[in-house]
Amino acid sequence: QVQLQESGPGLVKPSQTLSLTCTVSGGSITTESHYWNWIRQSPGKGLEWMGAITGTGSIYYGPSLKSRTSISRDTAKNQFTLQLSSVTPEDTAVYYCARSEVLYYGNYDGYDWGQGTQVTVSS
């Protein structure tokens, strides 16, 4: 049973870069058939897919945040990371990491989720 755990600061100042790490256990992030995703949910809004990195290291980004998002991985630690630059209060959200077997195409059926971590952008 794969387990995912997000970690990172809960408070980030405007204009700074938000950095989160997802630690994976019970599965390898280098498994070719898997996608390792970052997803967020802002207050009062639905889930927003931010991007994913595959088991082979290919990276995909969602269109709305692409210019500010960077996803990478550390295979030795079995972790993948999210960086979101130039944050504003509108980036306040619960951030989730998740595993899937297909690239995001509009729903989250079959995803394995971390518990999520609250990030607040405020001075």
Salt bridges, closest charged atoms under 4 A:
GLU48 OE1 - ARG40 NE 2.87
ASP91 OD1 - ARG40 NH1 2.84
ASP91 OD1 - ARG68 NH2 2.92
GLU101 OE2 - HIS34 NE2 3.97
ASP112 OD2 - ARG99 NH2 3.03
